[in-house]
């Protein structure tokens, strides 16, 4: 379902999604400054989840919960938002809000985000079978942004790129265009005075699923650290070429569609299809051209946004038979170095046919994996399947952007140590 941008003019304040990454289904104002909000309409739910049609068989893929809007004219006003959402219907399924049970967060500048303290949960809702999260906040500035998680938008990436380009170690190109004609940015970082033949080549991609926002912030942390004056960062620039595509699904980021692409297809199932969507086709062409020029692709990592495993980074590894001989030894050592730098990292085998990581292994012979970063600590009772009530009671801590970004530095250190041990 297409999400339209709109501006709702209330009695004293207005609510708008008419900006990069803005998204919300519907707004109503019952009383002055008391708003009922629908992040999704009833027909967008399936078994209490947000879904998009899968390209594999006749199934469905989960499309994570997401919203982002701008509030105007709010200075000095106490405003109540009542978010009407449908909780999962399938017994044993994960809650739709598992990416952030502490939603929403708010910001005055779109960059620095804070949690809202005054919240309540009700089993009554204007959506059939739904529940309601109510939040009240008094704002100190005229404009505020409200979001499900810390948004990572195309406009934010553009601002970040302009800062990064001040470094002599950073170059930015357009890797290709999206389905709707938006540019897909590629950021390259290395010491350009060191010949390429003396380096390992790493490709990172992120935000195939734009609701998984931790991927953007984690990759930004990696880039920031690589451009720093740290001796480890200097070593990394001398030893590696980092080619980073922070936002693959640029259209869905712009339109706030969460994981949902305009085609209804899941971008991380497209990598081994004969007719992939333009985003994947153009990135594969970019990788093919890189290889055709005689350059290696030594490591390929697909970053996603959060983990449902105890607040950890989760490493989705390829099966043991994906690599043999020396390359298998290298792969295992790379994994162990990552786990050493990020002690809470978990891992497990994933055949990932059609996924970016699996395709990079089979097509480019790269050491490949997927990584989920985290946005909040996963808090629940042992042995109990979490539901919205459990999350609301226990999920009071959202990790700061500084914590998410700082994992990027640890990740770079893991790669440098991996190289030193080779």
C-alpha positions in Angstrom: 0.0 0.0 0.0 1.4 3.4 -1.0 1.8 5.9 1.8 0.8 9.4 0.9 2.6 12.5 2.3 0.2 14.9 4.0 -0.1 17.8 6.4 -2.8 17.7 9.1 -3.7 21.1 10.4 -5.0 20.8 13.9 -6.6 23.4 16.2 -3.3 24.7 17.5 -0.6 22.6 16.0 0.0 20.8 12.7 1.3 17.3 11.9 3.2 16.6 8.7 4.8 13.7 6.9 5.7 15.9 3.9 9.5 15.6 4.2 12.2 13.1 3.6 11.4 9.9 5.5 8.1 11.2 6.8 5.4 8.6 7.2 2.1 8.0 9.0 -1.2 6.5 7.9 -3.8 8.8 9.5 -4.4 11.5 12.2 -7.5 12.6 14.1 -7.8 15.3 16.8 -10.5 14.4 19.3 -9.9 17.4 21.6 -7.4 20.2 21.4 -3.9 18.8 21.3 -5.1 15.2 21.9 -4.4 13.2 18.7 -5.2 9.7 17.7 -2.6 8.3 15.3 -2.6 5.3 13.1 0.9 4.3 12.0 -0.8 1.7 9.7 -4.3 1.0 8.5 -6.1 -2.2 9.4 -5.6 -3.8 6.0 -1.8 -3.4 6.3 -1.7 -5.9 9.1 -1.6 -9.7 8.7 -1.6 -11.9 11.8 -0.9 -8.8 13.8 2.3 -8.0 11.8 3.1 -5.6 9.0 3.9 -7.6 5.9 4.9 -7.4 2.3 4.3 -10.1 -0.3 7.3 -12.4 -0.5 9.0 -13.0 -3.9 9.7 -16.6 -2.7 6.6 -18.8 -3.3 3.3 -17.4 -2.0 4.5 -16.4 1.4 4.9 -13.1 3.1 7.9 -11.3 4.5 7.8 -9.2 7.7 8.0 -5.4 7.1 8.9 -3.8 10.3 6.9 -1.2 12.2 7.9 2.4 11.4 6.6 6.0 11.5 8.1 9.6 11.5 6.3 13.0 11.5 6.9 16.6 12.2 5.0 18.7 14.7 4.7 22.5 14.2 3.6 25.2 16.6 4.2 23.1 19.7 6.3 25.4 21.9 5.0 25.5 25.5 2.1 23.1 24.7 1.4 19.7 26.3 0.4 17.4 23.6 -0.9 13.8 23.8 -0.5 11.3 21.1 -2.4 8.0 21.2 -0.8 5.5 18.9 -3.3 2.8 17.8 -1.5 -0.4 16.8 -2.5 -4.0 16.3 -0.5 -6.5 18.4 0.5 -9.9 17.0 -2.3 -12.4 16.7 -0.3 -15.5 16.0 0.6 -17.2 19.3 4.4 -17.4 19.9 5.1 -14.7 17.2 7.4 -11.8 18.0 5.7 -8.5 18.9 5.4 -6.0 16.0 7.3 -3.4 18.2 10.3 -5.6 19.0 12.7 -3.2 17.3 11.8 -0.5 19.9 9.3 -1.2 22.7 10.1 2.3 24.1 8.7 4.2 21.2 8.4 7.0 20.3 11.5 9.2 20.5 11.5 12.9 19.7 14.0 15.5 18.5 14.1 19.3 17.9 16.7 19.2 15.1 16.3 15.7 13.6 19.7 14.7 14.8 19.6 14.5 18.6 16.9 12.2 19.9 15.3 11.8 23.3 12.9 9.3 24.9 9.5 10.4 26.2 8.9 9.7 29.8 5.2 10.1 30.3 3.7 7.0 28.7 0.8 4.5 29.3 -0.5 1.4 27.7 -4.2 0.6 27.2 -5.9 -2.5 25.8 -8.6 -0.3 24.3 -8.0 1.0 20.9 -9.8 2.5 17.9 -8.3 -0.2 15.8 -10.0 -3.6 15.9 -8.0 -6.0 18.1 -5.6 -3.2 18.8 -3.8 -1.6 21.8 -2.9 2.0 22.4 0.3 3.6 23.5 -0.4 7.1 24.9 2.4 9.6 25.4 2.3 13.2 26.8 5.0 15.7 26.3 5.5 19.5 26.8 7.7 20.9 24.1 10.2 23.7 24.4 10.6 24.6 20.7 8.2 25.4 17.9 9.1 22.4 15.8 9.7 18.8 16.9 10.1 15.5 15.1 8.5 12.3 16.4 9.6 8.9 15.3 9.5 5.2 16.1 13.3 4.9 16.3 16.2 7.2 15.5 15.5 7.9 11.8 18.2 7.6 9.2 17.2 9.6 6.1 18.7 10.4 2.7 18.9 14.1 3.8 20.9 13.1 6.9 23.2 11.0 4.8 23.8 13.9 2.4 24.8 16.2 5.3 27.1 13.5 6.7 28.7 13.0 3.2 29.4 16.8 3.0 31.3 16.6 6.3 33.1 13.4 5.3 34.3 14.8 2.0 36.5 17.3 3.9 38.8 14.4 4.5 41.4 13.6 1.8 40.7 9.9 2.5 37.1 10.0 1.5 35.5 10.0 -2.0 31.8 9.8 -2.9 30.3 8.5 -6.1 26.9 7.5 -7.4 26.7 3.7 -7.6 23.5 3.9 -9.6 19.8 4.9 -9.4 16.8 3.5 -7.5 13.5 2.4 -9.0 12.2 5.9 -8.7 15.4 7.6 -10.0 17.1 8.6 -6.8 20.9 8.3 -6.6 22.4 5.5 -4.5 25.6 6.9 -2.9 28.8 5.0 -2.5 31.4 6.3 0.0 35.0 5.0 -0.5 37.6 5.4 2.2 41.3 4.5 2.0 44.8 6.0 2.0 45.0 6.8 -1.8 48.8 7.0 -1.6 49.1 3.3 -0.9 48.7 1.1 -4.1 45.5 -0.9 -4.3 47.4 -4.1 -4.9 48.8 -3.9 -1.3 45.3 -3.8 0.2 42.3 -5.9 1.1 39.0 -4.7 -0.3 35.9 -4.5 1.9 32.3 -3.7 0.7 29.6 -2.8 3.2 26.0 -2.2 2.4 23.1 -1.1 4.6 19.4 -0.2 4.8 18.1 -2.7 2.4 15.3 -2.7 5.0 15.0 1.0 6.0 13.0 0.5 9.2 16.1 -1.3 10.5 17.7 2.1 11.3 20.6 1.0 13.4 22.4 -0.1 10.2 22.7 3.5 9.0 24.0 4.8 12.3 26.4 1.8 12.7 27.9 2.4 9.3 28.1 6.1 10.0 30.1 5.2 13.1 32.4 3.0 11.0 33.0 5.8 8.5 33.6 8.4 11.3 36.2 6.2 12.9 37.9 5.4 9.6 38.3 9.2 9.0 39.6 9.9 12.5 43.2 10.4 13.6 43.3 7.1 15.5 46.4 5.0 14.8 44.1 2.0 14.2 42.1 4.0 11.7 45.3 5.0 10.0 46.4 1.4 9.8 42.9 0.5 8.4 43.2 3.1 5.7 46.6 1.9 4.7 45.6 -1.7 4.6 42.0 -1.7 3.2 39.8 0.0 0.7 36.3 0.4 2.2 33.5 0.8 -0.3 30.3 1.6 1.6 26.7 2.0 0.3 24.9 3.2 3.5 21.4 3.3 2.0 20.4 0.7 -0.6 16.6 1.2 -0.5 16.7 5.0 -1.0 13.1 5.2 -2.2 11.6 3.5 0.9 13.8 5.7 3.1 12.5 8.8 1.4 8.9 7.7 1.6 9.0 6.2 5.1 7.8 2.8 3.9 9.9 0.9 6.4 11.0 -2.3 4.9 8.5 -2.1 2.0 9.8 -1.4 -1.5 7.5 0.2 -4.0 7.4 -3.1 -6.0 6.3 -5.0 -2.9 9.5 -7.0 -3.1 12.1 -7.7 -0.3 15.4 -6.3 -1.5 17.4 -8.8 0.4 15.8 -11.7 -1.5 16.7 -10.2 -4.9 20.4 -10.9 -5.3 20.2 -14.2 -7.2 17.0 -13.5 -9.2 17.4 -13.1 -13.0 15.3 -9.9 -12.8 16.2 -8.1 -9.6 14.8 -4.6 -8.8 16.9 -1.7 -10.1 18.6 -1.1 -6.7 20.1 -4.6 -6.6 20.8 -4.8 -10.3 22.8 -1.6 -10.2 24.8 -2.5 -7.2 25.6 -6.0 -8.6 26.7 -4.2 -11.8 29.0 -2.0 -9.7 30.5 -5.1 -8.1 30.9 -6.9 -11.4 32.7 -3.9 -12.9 35.0 -3.7 -9.9 36.0 -7.3 -10.4 36.3 -7.0 -14.1 38.9 -4.2 -13.5 41.0 -6.8 -11.7 40.2 -5.7 -8.2 39.4 -8.2 -5.4 36.3 -8.3 -3.2 37.8 -9.8 0.0 35.1 -9.1 2.5 31.4 -8.3 2.0 29.1 -7.5 4.9 25.4 -6.6 4.7 24.4 -4.5 7.7 20.8 -4.6 9.1 19.3 -2.7 11.9 18.6 -4.5 15.1 18.7 -7.9 16.8 16.1 -9.8 18.6 18.7 -11.7 20.6 19.4 -10.2 24.0 20.4 -6.8 22.7 23.3 -8.2 20.8 24.9 -7.7 17.5 23.9 -10.8 15.7 26.2 -12.3 13.0 24.3 -14.3 10.4 27.0 -16.6 9.1 27.0 -18.8 6.0 27.0 -22.6 6.4 30.2 -24.4 7.1 30.4 -25.8 3.6 30.3 -22.3 2.1 34.1 -22.1 2.3 36.8 -24.7 2.1 40.6 -24.9 2.9 42.4 -21.6 3.6 39.3 -19.5 3.0 37.4 -21.4 5.6 40.1 -20.8 8.1 40.2 -17.1 7.3 36.4 -16.9 7.6 36.4 -18.5 11.0 39.2 -16.2 12.1 37.3 -13.1 10.9 34.2 -14.1 12.8 36.2 -14.7 16.0 37.9 -11.3 15.7 34.5 -9.6 15.4 33.2 -11.5 18.4 36.3 -10.6 20.4 35.8 -6.9 19.8 32.1 -7.0 20.3 31.7 -9.6 23.2 27.9 -9.8 23.0 27.9 -10.8 19.3 26.1 -14.0 18.6 26.2 -16.1 15.4 24.5 -18.8 13.5 24.6 -20.4 10.0 22.2 -19.2 7.3 22.2 -20.5 3.7 20.9 -17.1 2.6 20.1 -18.1 -1.0 19.2 -15.0 -2.8 20.4 -12.8 0.1 23.2 -10.3 -0.4 25.7 -12.1 1.8 25.1 -15.5 0.2 25.4 -14.0 -3.3 28.6 -12.2 -2.5 30.1 -15.6 -1.3 29.0 -17.5 -4.4 29.4 -14.8 -7.1 32.5 -12.9 -5.8 34.2 -15.5 -3.5 34.2 -12.9 -0.7 34.2 -13.6 3.0 30.5 -12.7 3.6 28.0 -12.3 6.4 25.1 -10.2 7.6 25.1 -8.3 10.8 22.2 -6.9 12.8 23.0 -4.0 15.1 20.9 -3.1 18.1 18.8 -0.1 19.1 17.7 -1.3 22.6 18.5 -4.0 25.1 16.2 -7.0 24.7 14.6 -7.3 28.1 12.1 -10.0 28.9 11.4 -12.8 31.3 13.2 -16.0 30.8 11.0 -18.6 29.0 8.2 -16.1 28.2 7.4 -15.0 24.7 7.4 -11.2 24.8 4.2 -9.3 24.0 3.6 -5.6 23.9 2.8 -5.5 27.6 6.0 -7.2 28.5 8.0 -4.9 26.4 6.3 -1.8 27.7 7.1 -2.9 31.3 10.7 -3.9 30.7 11.9 -2.1 27.6 12.7 1.2 29.2 16.2 1.6 27.8 16.9 2.6 24.3 20.6 2.6 23.4 21.9 6.0 22.6 23.1 6.9 19.1 26.6 7.2 20.6 26.5 3.6 21.8 25.3 2.4 18.4 27.9 4.4 16.5 30.7 3.4 18.8 30.3 -0.2 17.7 31.6 1.0 14.4 35.1 1.7 15.9 35.2 -1.8 17.5 34.3 -3.3 14.1 37.2 -1.6 12.4 39.6 -2.7 15.1 38.4 -6.3 14.5 39.2 -6.0 10.8 42.7 -4.6 11.5 43.5 -7.4 13.9 42.2 -9.9 11.4 44.6 -8.6 8.8 47.6 -8.5 11.2 47.0 -12.2 11.9 46.9 -13.1 8.2 
